[in-house]
Each structure stands twice: as structure tokens, then as C-alpha cells.
Amino acid sequence: MFRRREPVPFAFVAEADRYRSNVAPPPRERASAGQIAGRWLLGLTIVAGLVGSLVLGMPALSQDQSSTQPEQSQADSGH
């Protein structure tokens, strides 16, 4: 009827780190001078864009001094 299974020995799990593959991944390619220069140029372009947008956006974020003073109309001055 029902067949009883034998318990699985777990010694192979403990020994698994001993059996490593002898296939090493290929060495990583070194970036050429052009690739390094391109990465620097891209980084500088992004930083310059962020700084430029901050410089151009600061006047829009600052409060006008004229808007804090109440406006006077010509009717108030009696002319």
C-alpha cells in the first residue's frame, strides 16, 4: 500500500560548499579612455543642467519686494 520513504540524509547540504564549480567567470573588461571621458562628460552635463535650472529658477521662487507693499491707486492720491 503506502510505501514508507527513507529519511534523506542532509550531509550533502553541509558539504555543498566544498564542491564549487571550476568554471571562472570571464575577467571584467576595463573601460577605455573614451568611455571614461564620455561618462565624465555625461555627469558634468547633468550637474550643469541641475545647477542651471536652479540658477534660472531662483528668481521665480523668491518673493517680490513690491508685492509686500500695498498698491496705491491714483484715486487714493487725489489726482
VOVEXDO-84291 format. One record per residue: residue in one letter; y, z, x of N, C-alpha, C in turn; residue number from 1. Coordinates in Angstrom, 1 decimal. Each point is the difference from the previous one (the first is absolute). Layout:
paza->a; nY->Y; nZ->Z; nX->X; caY->Y; caZ->Z; caX->X; cY->Y; cZ->Z; cX->X; tortor->NUM $
...
This chain:
paza->m; nY->-1.2; nZ->0.0; nX->0.8; caY->1.2; caZ->0.0; caX->-0.8; cY->1.2; cZ->0.0; cX->0.9; tortor->1 $
paza->f; nY->0.7; nZ->1.2; nX->0.0; caY->1.2; caZ->0.0; caX->0.9; cY->-0.4; cZ->0.3; cX->1.4; tortor->2 $
paza->r; nY->0.5; nZ->-0.8; nX->0.9; caY->-0.4; caZ->0.2; caX->1.4; cY->1.1; cZ->0.8; cX->0.7; tortor->3 $
paza->r; nY->-0.4; nZ->1.0; nX->0.6; caY->1.0; caZ->0.9; caX->0.7; cY->0.4; cZ->-0.6; cX->1.3; tortor->4 $
paza->r; nY->1.3; nZ->-0.1; nX->0.2; caY->0.5; caZ->-0.5; caX->1.3; cY->0.0; cZ->1.1; cX->1.0; tortor->5 $
paza->e; nY->-0.2; nZ->-0.5; nX->1.2; caY->0.1; caZ->0.9; caX->1.2; cY->1.5; cZ->0.3; cX->0.3; tortor->6 $
paza->p; nY->0.3; nZ->1.1; nX->0.4; caY->1.4; caZ->0.3; caX->0.4; cY->0.4; cZ->-0.9; cX->1.2; tortor->7 $
paza->v; nY->1.2; nZ->-0.5; nX->0.0; caY->0.5; caZ->-0.8; caX->1.0; cY->0.5; cZ->0.8; cX->1.2; tortor->8 $
paza->p; nY->-0.4; nZ->-0.2; nX->1.2; caY->0.5; caZ->0.8; caX->1.1; cY->1.4; cZ->-0.5; cX->0.3; tortor->9 $
paza->f; nY->0.9; nZ->0.9; nX->0.2; caY->1.4; caZ->-0.3; caX->0.3; cY->0.3; cZ->0.0; cX->1.5; tortor->10 $
paza->a; nY->-1.0; nZ->0.0; nX->0.8; caY->0.2; caZ->0.0; caX->1.5; cY->0.7; cZ->-1.3; cX->0.4; tortor->11 $
paza->f; nY->-0.2; nZ->-1.1; nX->-0.7; caY->0.6; caZ->-1.3; caX->0.4; cY->1.5; cZ->0.1; cX->-0.2; tortor->12 $
paza->v; nY->0.5; nZ->0.8; nX->-0.9; caY->1.4; caZ->0.1; caX->-0.2; cY->0.6; cZ->0.7; cX->1.2; tortor->13 $
paza->a; nY->-0.6; nZ->1.0; nX->0.5; caY->0.5; caZ->0.8; caX->1.1; cY->0.0; cZ->-0.9; cX->1.3; tortor->14 $
paza->e; nY->-1.0; nZ->-0.9; nX->0.1; caY->-0.1; caZ->-0.8; caX->1.2; cY->0.7; cZ->-1.3; cX->-0.1; tortor->15 $
paza->a; nY->0.7; nZ->-0.2; nX->-1.1; caY->0.6; caZ->-1.3; caX->-0.3; cY->1.1; cZ->-0.3; cX->1.0; tortor->16 $
paza->d; nY->0.7; nZ->1.0; nX->0.5; caY->1.1; caZ->-0.3; caX->0.9; cY->-0.5; cZ->-0.4; cX->1.4; tortor->17 $
paza->r; nY->-1.3; nZ->0.3; nX->0.3; caY->-0.6; caZ->-0.5; caX->1.3; cY->-0.2; cZ->-1.5; cX->0.0; tortor->18 $
paza->y; nY->-0.3; nZ->-0.5; nX->-1.1; caY->-0.3; caZ->-1.5; caX->-0.1; cY->1.3; cZ->-0.7; cX->-0.3; tortor->19 $
paza->r; nY->0.7; nZ->-0.4; nX->1.0; caY->1.2; caZ->-0.8; caX->-0.2; cY->-0.2; cZ->-1.4; cX->0.3; tortor->20 $
paza->s; nY->0.8; nZ->-0.9; nX->-0.6; caY->-0.2; caZ->-1.4; caX->0.3; cY->0.5; cZ->-0.3; cX->1.4; tortor->21 $
paza->n; nY->-0.7; nZ->-0.9; nX->0.6; caY->0.4; caZ->-0.4; caX->1.4; cY->1.0; cZ->-1.2; cX->-0.1; tortor->22 $
paza->v; nY->0.4; nZ->-0.4; nX->-1.2; caY->1.0; caZ->-1.1; caX->-0.1; cY->1.4; cZ->0.6; cX->-0.1; tortor->23 $
paza->a; nY->0.8; nZ->-0.3; nX->1.0; caY->1.3; caZ->0.5; caX->0.1; cY->1.0; cZ->-1.0; cX->-0.6; tortor->24 $
paza->p; nY->1.0; nZ->0.5; nX->-0.7; caY->1.0; caZ->-0.9; caX->-0.6; cY->0.7; cZ->-0.8; cX->1.1; tortor->25 $
paza->p; nY->0.5; nZ->-1.2; nX->-0.3; caY->0.7; caZ->-0.7; caX->1.1; cY->1.3; cZ->0.7; cX->0.4; tortor->26 $
paza->p; nY->0.4; nZ->-0.2; nX->1.2; caY->1.3; caZ->0.7; caX->0.4; cY->1.2; cZ->-0.5; cX->-0.7; tortor->27 $
paza->r; nY->0.9; nZ->0.8; nX->-0.2; caY->1.2; caZ->-0.3; caX->-0.8; cY->0.9; cZ->-1.0; cX->0.8; tortor->28 $
paza->e; nY->0.5; nZ->-1.0; nX->-0.6; caY->0.9; caZ->-0.9; caX->0.7; cY->1.3; cZ->0.6; cX->0.2; tortor->29 $
paza->r; nY->0.5; nZ->-0.2; nX->1.2; caY->1.4; caZ->0.5; caX->0.3; cY->1.0; cZ->-1.0; cX->-0.6; tortor->30 $
paza->a; nY->1.1; nZ->0.5; nX->-0.5; caY->1.0; caZ->-0.8; caX->-0.6; cY->0.7; cZ->-0.8; cX->1.1; tortor->31 $
paza->s; nY->0.4; nZ->-1.2; nX->-0.2; caY->0.7; caZ->-0.8; caX->1.0; cY->1.5; cZ->0.4; cX->0.0; tortor->32 $
paza->a; nY->0.7; nZ->-0.4; nX->1.0; caY->1.4; caZ->0.3; caX->0.1; cY->0.8; cZ->-0.5; cX->-1.2; tortor->33 $
paza->g; nY->-0.4; nZ->-1.2; nX->-0.5; caY->0.7; caZ->-0.6; caX->-1.2; cY->-0.3; cZ->0.8; cX->-1.2; tortor->34 $
paza->q; nY->-1.2; nZ->0.6; nX->-0.2; caY->-0.3; caZ->0.8; caX->-1.2; cY->0.8; cZ->1.3; cX->0.1; tortor->35 $
paza->i; nY->0.1; nZ->0.6; nX->1.2; caY->0.7; caZ->1.2; caX->0.1; cY->1.5; cZ->-0.2; cX->-0.3; tortor->36 $
paza->a; nY->0.6; nZ->-1.1; nX->0.6; caY->1.4; caZ->-0.3; caX->-0.3; cY->0.2; cZ->-0.3; cX->-1.5; tortor->37 $
paza->g; nY->-0.9; nZ->-0.7; nX->-0.6; caY->0.1; caZ->-0.2; caX->-1.4; cY->0.0; cZ->1.3; cX->-0.9; tortor->38 $
paza->r; nY->-0.8; nZ->0.9; nX->0.4; caY->-0.1; caZ->1.3; caX->-0.7; cY->1.3; cZ->0.7; cX->0.2; tortor->39 $
paza->w; nY->0.6; nZ->0.0; nX->1.2; caY->1.3; caZ->0.7; caX->0.3; cY->1.1; cZ->-0.7; cX->-0.8; tortor->40 $
paza->l; nY->0.0; nZ->-1.3; nX->-0.1; caY->1.0; caZ->-0.7; caX->-0.7; cY->-0.1; cZ->0.3; cX->-1.5; tortor->41 $
paza->l; nY->-1.2; nZ->0.0; nX->-0.5; caY->-0.2; caZ->0.3; caX->-1.4; cY->0.5; cZ->1.4; cX->-0.3; tortor->42 $
paza->g; nY->-0.3; nZ->1.0; nX->0.8; caY->0.4; caZ->1.3; caX->-0.2; cY->1.5; cZ->0.2; cX->0.1; tortor->43 $
paza->l; nY->0.6; nZ->-0.7; nX->1.0; caY->1.5; caZ->0.0; caX->0.1; cY->0.7; cZ->-0.6; cX->-1.2; tortor->44 $
paza->t; nY->-0.6; nZ->-1.1; nX->-0.5; caY->0.6; caZ->-0.6; caX->-1.2; cY->-0.1; cZ->0.9; cX->-1.2; tortor->45 $
paza->i; nY->-1.1; nZ->0.7; nX->-0.2; caY->-0.1; caZ->0.9; caX->-1.1; cY->1.0; cZ->1.1; cX->0.1; tortor->46 $
paza->v; nY->0.1; nZ->0.6; nX->1.2; caY->0.9; caZ->1.1; caX->0.2; cY->1.5; cZ->-0.5; cX->-0.2; tortor->47 $
paza->a; nY->0.3; nZ->-1.2; nX->0.6; caY->1.3; caZ->-0.5; caX->-0.2; cY->0.4; cZ->-0.2; cX->-1.5; tortor->48 $
paza->g; nY->-1.0; nZ->-0.5; nX->-0.7; caY->0.2; caZ->-0.2; caX->-1.5; cY->0.3; cZ->1.3; cX->-0.7; tortor->49 $
paza->l; nY->-0.8; nZ->1.0; nX->0.4; caY->0.2; caZ->1.3; caX->-0.7; cY->1.4; cZ->0.6; cX->0.4; tortor->50 $
paza->v; nY->0.4; nZ->-0.1; nX->1.2; caY->1.3; caZ->0.5; caX->0.5; cY->1.1; cZ->-0.8; cX->-0.7; tortor->51 $
paza->g; nY->-0.2; nZ->-1.3; nX->0.0; caY->1.0; caZ->-0.8; caX->-0.6; cY->0.2; cZ->0.3; cX->-1.5; tortor->52 $
paza->s; nY->-1.1; nZ->0.2; nX->-0.7; caY->0.1; caZ->0.3; caX->-1.4; cY->0.7; cZ->1.3; cX->-0.3; tortor->53 $
paza->l; nY->-0.3; nZ->1.0; nX->1.0; caY->0.6; caZ->1.3; caX->-0.1; cY->1.5; cZ->-0.1; cX->0.2; tortor->54 $
paza->v; nY->0.4; nZ->-0.8; nX->1.0; caY->1.5; caZ->-0.2; caX->0.3; cY->0.7; cZ->-0.7; cX->-1.1; tortor->55 $
paza->l; nY->-0.6; nZ->-1.0; nX->-0.6; caY->0.6; caZ->-0.7; caX->-1.1; cY->0.0; cZ->0.8; cX->-1.3; tortor->56 $
paza->g; nY->-1.0; nZ->0.8; nX->-0.1; caY->-0.1; caZ->0.8; caX->-1.3; cY->0.8; cZ->1.3; cX->0.0; tortor->57 $
paza->m; nY->0.4; nZ->0.5; nX->1.1; caY->0.7; caZ->1.2; caX->0.1; cY->1.3; cZ->0.0; cX->-0.8; tortor->58 $
paza->p; nY->0.8; nZ->-1.1; nX->0.1; caY->1.3; caZ->0.0; caX->-0.8; cY->-0.3; cZ->0.1; cX->-1.5; tortor->59 $
paza->a; nY->-1.1; nZ->-0.6; nX->-0.5; caY->-0.3; caZ->0.0; caX->-1.4; cY->-0.5; cZ->1.4; cX->-0.4; tortor->60 $
paza->l; nY->-0.5; nZ->0.8; nX->0.9; caY->-0.5; caZ->1.3; caX->-0.3; cY->1.1; cZ->1.1; cX->0.1; tortor->61 $
paza->s; nY->1.1; nZ->-0.3; nX->0.7; caY->1.0; caZ->1.0; caX->0.1; cY->0.9; cZ->0.0; cX->-1.2; tortor->62 $
paza->q; nY->0.6; nZ->1.1; nX->-0.3; caY->0.9; caZ->0.1; caX->-1.1; cY->1.4; cZ->-0.5; cX->0.3; tortor->63 $
paza->d; nY->0.6; nZ->-0.7; nX->-0.9; caY->1.4; caZ->-0.4; caX->0.2; cY->0.9; cZ->1.1; cX->-0.1; tortor->64 $
paza->q; nY->1.0; nZ->0.1; nX->0.8; caY->1.0; caZ->1.0; caX->-0.1; cY->1.0; cZ->-0.2; cX->-1.2; tortor->65 $
paza->s; nY->0.2; nZ->-1.3; nX->-0.3; caY->0.9; caZ->-0.3; caX->-1.1; cY->-0.6; cZ->0.4; cX->-1.3; tortor->66 $
paza->s; nY->-1.4; nZ->0.0; nX->-0.1; caY->-0.6; caZ->0.3; caX->-1.3; cY->0.1; cZ->1.5; cX->-0.4; tortor->67 $
paza->t; nY->0.2; nZ->0.8; nX->1.0; caY->0.1; caZ->1.4; caX->-0.2; cY->1.4; cZ->0.4; cX->-0.6; tortor->68 $
paza->q; nY->1.0; nZ->-0.8; nX->0.3; caY->1.4; caZ->0.3; caX->-0.6; cY->0.1; cZ->-0.6; cX->-1.3; tortor->69 $
paza->p; nY->0.7; nZ->0.7; nX->-1.0; caY->0.1; caZ->-0.6; caX->-1.3; cY->1.0; cZ->-1.2; cX->0.1; tortor->70 $
paza->e; nY->-0.4; nZ->-1.0; nX->-0.7; caY->0.9; caZ->-1.2; caX->0.0; cY->1.2; cZ->0.2; cX->-0.9; tortor->71 $
paza->q; nY->1.1; nZ->-0.5; nX->0.4; caY->1.2; caZ->0.1; caX->-0.8; cY->0.3; cZ->-1.4; cX->-0.5; tortor->72 $
paza->s; nY->0.3; nZ->0.0; nX->-1.3; caY->0.4; caZ->-1.3; caX->-0.6; cY->1.5; cZ->-0.1; cX->0.1; tortor->73 $
paza->q; nY->0.5; nZ->-1.2; nX->-0.3; caY->1.5; caZ->-0.3; caX->0.0; cY->0.6; cZ->0.8; cX->-1.1; tortor->74 $
paza->a; nY->-0.7; nZ->0.2; nX->-1.1; caY->0.6; caZ->0.7; caX->-1.1; cY->0.3; cZ->1.4; cX->0.3; tortor->75 $
paza->d; nY->-0.9; nZ->0.6; nX->0.9; caY->0.3; caZ->1.4; caX->0.4; cY->1.2; cZ->0.1; cX->0.9; tortor->76 $
paza->s; nY->0.3; nZ->-1.0; nX->0.7; caY->1.2; caZ->0.2; caX->1.0; cY->1.3; cZ->-0.4; cX->-0.7; tortor->77 $
paza->g; nY->0.0; nZ->-0.4; nX->-1.2; caY->1.2; caZ->-0.2; caX->-0.8; cY->0.6; cZ->-1.4; cX->0.2; tortor->78 $
paza->h; nY->-0.7; nZ->-0.9; nX->0.6; caY->0.5; caZ->-1.4; caX->0.2; cY->-0.3; cZ->-0.9; cX->-1.2; tortor->79 $
